[in-house]
Amino acid sequence: MDIYNLSVIAFFIVIAVLLYIDRKKVEHKHLVLFMRRTKRFGKLIDDIAKIAPRFWKALYSFAILVGVLAMLYGMFMVGTASYKIVTGELDGAAARLILPSFSSEESVGEYSINIPFWTWILVIILILVPHELSHGIAARAEKVRLHSVGVMLLAFFPGAFVEPDEIQLAKKKLATRLRVFSAGTFANFTIALLAILLLIFIVFPYLFVSGVQIVDVEQGSPAAAVGLTNQTILTEINSQPIEVSYTEFAQGQGYFIDEIGQTEIGQVIEFKDNQGKTYEVTLGENDSEPYLGIFYTPVQTENSFWTSIADFLTKLWMFSFAVGIFNMLPLGPLDGGLVFAGITDKYLGKKAKKIQKAVSIITLLLVLFMFFGPNLMG
C-alpha cells in the first residue's frame, strides 16, 4: 500500500469523523446519502444575487438559449452514437461513467473511465458546486425562496444541493422558471470555457516549445530521401516558425496546417531543424494526395508540474462540458427535462404530458443503448 492509497483512506476516515461529530445536524437517507443543511451558504447566495439582479437575469436569459442548443446537440450526439452502434461503426460503448480510481493510475474499463481519486474529487467539486450555486443565484435573483442549501455525500460522491421553493417557482412565469433550470448547465459550460482559456493562454505556453519532433520516417518516402530521421526536431517550415496550438494538440493533428497552407504533389517544402540544418523535400504522391512520409509529435517540456496542471484542466473542461450536455437532455428529473416540460406545457397543452413521457423514455433508452448497445448487438 503506497502513500496515495493511504491518503484516500485518510480522507474517508476524516469524513467519517466529521459525520460523527456533526451527527445531530446530518440527515441520513437510504443508508448512503448524507445531507448537511446550512444557512451560511444560503446567505452567501443571497448576497451574490443582490449584487446585480438585472445582470443575473440577463445572463441566465442567455443561459436559456445555451441550454436549448445544448439539449439539441445532446440529442443529436446520442442519436448519432446509437446509429453508429447499430451500423457497426462503433464496437465499444459510446459513453462511459467517470469513476474514481483508488490509486494514482488512470484506467479505462468497458463502461467507465477511472481517474485518480484526488483528481476526481476536485473535478466533481468544481462541476457540482458552481452548478448548484448558479441555480441558487438564479432563483434568488427572481425572488424565489430557497427551502434549503447545503453539502452532501452520496457514498463517496461529494456535492452540494440547492432546493428552491418548488410551489413558488411553479407560479412564476415560464421565462423565470427556464432561467432557474438552465443556470446550472450554464455554470458547467462556463467552468469548461475557463479551463480551456487557462490551458491556451497560461499552461500550454509552459508545456510545449516551438517545433515538432519526428517519431517515425517511412522507408522510401520523400522525407527519408533527404535524410530526415527519427528524433529530429523541426523548428521551421518554409522559413516560418512551427507553432503548436492547443487546438492542434487536442485534435492530435494539423501541426503544419497554418504554416504550410495548401500543398501540391511535386511542391518543394523547406524544413529547418533545431541544429540549423535545412532539408528541401519534394512532396511525393500517395492515393493522389501530396505525401511527405513522417509522423511527428509536439515537443513537450519535461516539467511535471505543468503537465499535471494541463492534465487536470483537460479533464475538468471535458467532464464539465459532458455533464452540462447530459444534464440538458430532455430526460425526467434532469434540468433538460424540466426545461422541455416547461416549454411543452406552455405550447402543446393537453398533449404535453404524453410527449414529455415519450421523449423521456426514448432518451433514456438511447442513453442506455450507448452503454450496452455494443454487447446487445453482439
N, C-alpha and C positions, 0 to 999 in steps of 0.2 A: 504494500500500500504506500503510495507516494504522497508528497505534500499536497498535491491538488485534491486527491481523494479525501485527505484529512480536512482540508478547508471546506469541502462540501458537507462532510459530516458535522463539522463545527457550525456551519450555517443552520442546519436543521436543529442542532442542539440549542442554539441561541433562539431560534423561532419557538421551539417548544417551551423554553424557559419564559420567554415573553408572553406566550399564550397562557401559561400557568399563572404568572404574576398578575396579569390583567384579566383573569378568567371571568370575573364578575361582569365585565363590560363586553366580553366577546360572545357573540351569538354562534351557536353550533347548528348546522343544518346538514342532514344526510351524511353524517359522520366525517366527511372530508372537506366541508365548506365552513370556513371560519370568517366571520364578519365583525369588524370593529367600527362602529359609527362614531363620528366626532363632529362637534360644532366648529372646530377650528378650521377645517377645510371649507366648511360652508361659508364662514366669514371671509375667507380668502377669495372664494369665488364671487361673493357679493362685492367685495372691494374692487376686484378686477372688472366686473360687469359695469360698475358705476363710473369707471374712469371715462368711458366714451360710449354710451349706449347706442348712439347713432352709427358709430363706426362698426360696432359689433353686428348691428342689424344689416348694414350694407355688406359687410364681409360674409356673413352667413347667408345672405341672399345670393351672393355669388357662389357660395358653397352648394346651394340647391342645384344650380346648373352643373357644377362639377360632379355632384353626386349622381344626377340623372345620366350624365355622359359616362360615368364610371359603371353605372348599372348596365347600360347598353354595351359597353366594352366588355364587361364581365360576362354577360350572356353570350356575346359573340365568341369570346375565348373558350367558354365552357362548351358551347355548341361545336366550335371548330375542333377542339381537343377530342370530343366524343366522336365526331365524324372520322377523325384520323385513326382512332382506335378501331372503329368498325371496318374501315378500309384497309387496316393493317399497316398504315404509315407509322403508327406508334405501337411498339410491342411491350412497353412498360407503362407503369402508372403515370398519368399526365399531371397528377398533383400529389403532394406528399405533406404530411404533418411536420411541423418544426418542433422537435423534442430535444430536451437536454441530455447530453451525454455526461455521465458522472466521472469523466476523465477529461484530460486536456486535448484528446484526439477527436477529430471530426469524422463522421462516417455517414454513409448513405444506405438506408435499408430499402426494402421493397415498397413500403408505404410511409417512410419517414426520412427526414434529414436530421441527423443527431449532431448538434453542435455543442462545444464545450459549455459546461454548466454555467460558469460566470458570465460568459458572453451571452448565453441565452437569457439569463436573469436580467442583465442590463438592457438587452434588446426588448424584452417583454415589458419592462417598466417604461421604457421610452415610447412604446407603442400604446400601452393601455392607459397610463396616467394622463398624457395630453388628450387622448381620445375622450375620456370621461370628464376631464376638466373643461374641454371645449363644449361638451353637452351642457354642463352646468352653467357656463358663462352665457351660452345662447339662451338657456331657459331664464336666467335671472335678468338678462337684457330685455326679455319680453315680459318681465314681471310675473313669471311663473314660479311659484314656491317650490322649494326643494324639500321633499319629505325627509331625505337623509343623504349623508355623504360619508364616505369612509374608505377604509382599506380592507382587502380581503385576501384569503389564501385558499385556493381550491386545490387540495392535495399539495403539490409543490409548485402550483401556478400562482405567483403573486399578482395582485392587481388592485384596482380602485373601482369604486362604484359611485354613481350619482343617480338619485331617484327623484325625478321631477314629480310634482303632484299631477298624476295622470288625469284625474277628473277635471282639474282646472285647465290642463293643457288641451284636453279634448274639446273644451268650449271655445278655444281660441280659433282664429281664422286659419285657413289652410296654409297660407304662407308662413305664419308663425310656427305652426307645427313642423312644416318642412325644414325651416331653418334649424330648429332644435334637433330634428332627426339627422340632418345632413352634417351637422357640426363636427361630430366625432370622426367621420371619414375624412373630412377636410383637414383636420388636425393630423391624421396619419399621412396624408399626401404632403402636408407642409413639412413634417419631420423628414420624410423621404427626400424632398427637394433640398432642405437644409443640409442633409447628409451628402447629397450629390455635390452641392456647391462647395462644401468643405473639402471633399475629395479633389475636385477640379482645381480649386484655387489655392489650397493650403497644403494638403497632403501629397497630391500627385507630383508637384514640382520637387519635393524632397525624396520621392520614392524612385523616380526614374531620371536618367540623364539622357541627353540628346543621342540619337542614333539607335540602331538595331544590331543585334548580334546574330550572325548566321549559325544555324544549328544543323543544317544539312544541305549538301550540294548534290544534285542529281548527276550521276555519271553521264558524260556525253552532252551535257546541257551547255547553252551559251555561257552561263556563269562559270562552269568548270573550265571551259576553253580559255578563259582569260586569267585563270589562276585563283579565283575566289575559293576559299576553303572554310571548313568548319571553324567556329570561334572567332572569325574575322568580325570586327566591329565596324560597321559602315556609319559614317557620320554625315556625309553629304551625298546628294544626288543631283546631277546637273548643276553643280555649284550652289545648291540650296541646302541649308542645314536640315537634317531629318529630325523633325519634332514629333513626338508621340503624344497624342491627346488622350484624355481619359476615355472618351467615347470609343476611340480606336482600340484601346486596351480592353475595355469592357466587351467589345464585339470580337476581339481576338483577330482582327483583320484590318486591312486598309491603311497600314502604316505609311505607304508610299503615295497614297492617292492624291493628297494635296500638293505634294512636291513634284510628282511625276506627271500628273494630268493624264490625258488620253494618250495611249501608245498604239503603235502600229508594228506589224511584222517587218523586220528589217531596220527598225529605228535603232540608232546608237544611243545608249544611255551611259553616262559617265558617273561612276561612284568614286568616293574617296573614303579611305579607312582612317582609323584614329592614329595611324602612324604617318599619315600624309601621303600614302601611296594611292595612285589613281588607277581605275580599271575602266576601260571602254568596252561595253558589252553590246553586241548586236543582237537584238531580240530575234529569237527563232519562232517556230510555229508549232503549236500543239492543238489539235482539233480546231484548226482555223483561227486560233487565238494567239496573240503575242505571248511568247514563252521565254522566261528568264532561267528558271531551274534552281531556285534556292528557297529554303524555308528559314524563317528568322523569327526572332522574338525581341521585345523591348529590352534595353539594358537596365536592369534593376540594381539599385544601390544595396549594399549589404548593411542595411540599417533595420534591425529587428523592431525598434520602436515604431517607426513609420509604417513598416509592414503590418504590424499588429493593428495600428490605428486604421490603416486602409482596409484591412480585412473586416474589422468591426463596423466601420461606416458602410462598407459594401453590403454586409448582412443587414444592417439597420435599414438602409433605403429599400433594399429588395423586399424584406419581410414587411416593412411598413406599407409599402405600395401594395403588396399581395393581400395583406389584411384589409386595407382600405377597399380594394376591389371586391374581395369576398364579402365584406360587410355590406356592400351595396347591392348584392344580389337580391332579387325580389323573392326572398325566402322567409316565411313565417316571422319569427321574432327579431330577425336581423334589422338593422336600420333601413336597409334597402326594402325589406318587406313592409316596414311602416310607411316609407315614402310612397311605395307602389299602392298600398292600401289607401292612403290619404288622397292620392290623385285619382284613383279609380272610383272611390266613394263619391268624390266631387262630380265626376263627369260621366260615370256609367250607371249611376242609380242602382236599381234593384239587381242588375246583372253583376255588380261589382264583386260581391262576396264569392260567387261561383267562379268568376275569373281569377280572383286572388287565390282561391284554393287550388284551382287547376294549375296556375302558373307556379305556385309554391311547390306543388308535388312534382311537376315536370323539372323544375330547377333542382330540387333535392335528388331526384333520380339521376339527372345528368352529372351532378357533383359526385354522387356515389359511383357512377359509371367511370368517371375519371380515375378513381382509385382502383376499383375492382374490375373494370371492363376488360382489360387485357387477359385476366385469368378466366373470365366468363367466356371470352371469345376463343379461348384455347390457344 
